[in-house]
Amino acid sequence: MFRQFALTAIAAALTISAPAAAQDIALSPAIESTEATNVEAQQLPIRVSFDMAEDPENILLLDLSTGERVAIRLMPAWAPNHIERIKTLTRDGFYDGVIFHRVIDGFMAQTGDPTGTGQGSSTLPDMDEEFNFLPHVRGTVSMARADAENSANSQFFIVFYPRFALDRRYTNFGRVISNMSAVDSIARGEPPTNPTRVLQASIAADNAPQAMPQAQRPDETITLDMLNDALTE
């Protein structure tokens, strides 16, 4: 009887331990992912400086057609190759005059396509992804791409509200540090009927004066007689 009881106890122990072992195997990818994130967190700076006087070489300025200037902190430690691309295109004047062609309320505002269709890019080659664990929160600036992970080129977007589903899928390379309210006011649409434009993009270290929208000229020439008529009416 004792032998039978011992065999029964061993069998019961095996039936309990098998699911536990299966559970450990199922959890191992999550554990490995967490460990990798912890290592990455130790290597990447999480703090974003909102001080406009600090490191102007890594501040991107967008002068909008609304008369507003937006400042974006570029983070080379997060995505060094993408930061280099943004700076190169900015200093080449690539972004000047480009519209925000895809602006979804509650989601993001996208620009960087010279054709204004969402299909265009620069003549430089597409880039390998530099995904990181940093979350897409309000004001995050991230690189747009096609379906292929290594297809980012010139287009980028600014997030209106947190979108954590984008994490590790798009290259997060910066944050708006000044005038997020101007980003909130960018015209909506895909594309918008009257799109907001980037009149001028510049790097703060270059000290470019802010570009302002030009006053629209009237469709017809206003003459002295027209002004006199308006006064006599």
C-alpha positions, 0 to 999 in steps of 0.5 A, spaced: 500 500 500 505 504 501 508 503 494 502 504 491 501 511 495 508 513 493 507 512 486 501 516 486 504 522 490 510 522 484 505 522 479 501 527 482 507 531 483 509 530 475 502 533 473 503 539 477 510 541 475 508 540 468 504 546 467 508 550 471 514 548 467 510 550 460 508 557 464 516 558 465 517 557 458 511 561 455 514 567 460 521 567 458 520 571 452 517 577 456 523 576 461 528 576 456 524 583 453 524 586 460 531 584 461 533 587 454 529 594 456 533 594 462 539 594 459 537 599 453 534 604 459 541 604 462 544 606 456 540 611 453 538 618 456 531 618 458 531 626 460 529 631 455 532 638 456 526 643 455 532 649 456 532 652 449 539 655 451 542 648 452 545 644 446 542 649 440 546 644 435 540 639 437 534 643 437 530 643 430 526 650 429 520 649 425 517 656 422 510 655 421 505 659 416 501 660 422 506 665 424 509 660 430 515 657 431 516 650 434 522 648 437 524 640 437 529 637 442 533 632 437 536 626 441 542 623 438 543 618 443 536 615 441 537 615 434 544 618 431 543 616 424 536 619 423 538 626 427 544 626 422 539 626 416 534 631 419 540 636 420 543 635 413 536 636 410 534 642 414 541 645 413 540 643 405 533 647 405 529 641 404 523 642 409 522 649 407 515 650 404 513 643 405 506 642 408 503 638 413 500 633 408 497 628 413 494 631 420 489 626 424 486 629 430 487 626 436 493 622 433 499 626 429 501 631 424 506 629 419 510 633 414 517 632 410 514 630 403 516 635 398 510 632 393 505 633 399 502 627 397 505 622 402 509 618 397 515 623 396 522 623 400 529 626 399 534 623 394 538 620 399 537 613 401 532 610 405 535 609 412 535 603 417 531 603 423 533 605 430 527 603 434 528 604 441 523 603 448 522 610 449 514 611 449 510 615 444 508 621 448 505 628 447 510 632 443 514 626 441 517 627 434 518 620 430 520 618 423 515 616 418 516 610 414 512 605 409 511 598 411 518 596 411 522 597 417 528 600 414 524 605 409 524 612 413 527 617 409 525 624 410 518 624 413 517 625 420 511 626 425 509 629 431 504 626 436 498 630 439 497 624 444 500 618 447 500 612 442 504 607 445 502 602 440 508 606 436 513 604 440 519 600 438 515 600 431 517 607 429 524 611 430 523 616 436 528 621 435 526 627 439 520 631 443 517 638 442 520 643 447 517 649 446 510 651 443 506 645 442 500 649 442 502 651 435 502 644 433 495 643 436 493 648 431 496 645 425 490 644 420 487 637 420 486 633 413 489 628 409 491 632 406 488 639 409 484 643 404 488 649 407 495 646 409 499 648 414 506 649 411 513 649 414 516 656 412 523 654 414 526 649 418 533 651 421 538 648 427 538 653 433 545 653 433 545 657 426 541 663 429 536 663 423 531 669 424 524 666 424 521 666 417 514 670 417 508 669 413 507 674 407 501 678 407 497 676 402 496 681 396 488 683 394 486 680 388 485 687 385 489 694 385 486 699 390 486 706 387 485 712 390 478 713 387 476 707 391 478 709 397 475 716 397 468 712 395 469 708 401 470 715 405 464 718 402 459 712 403 
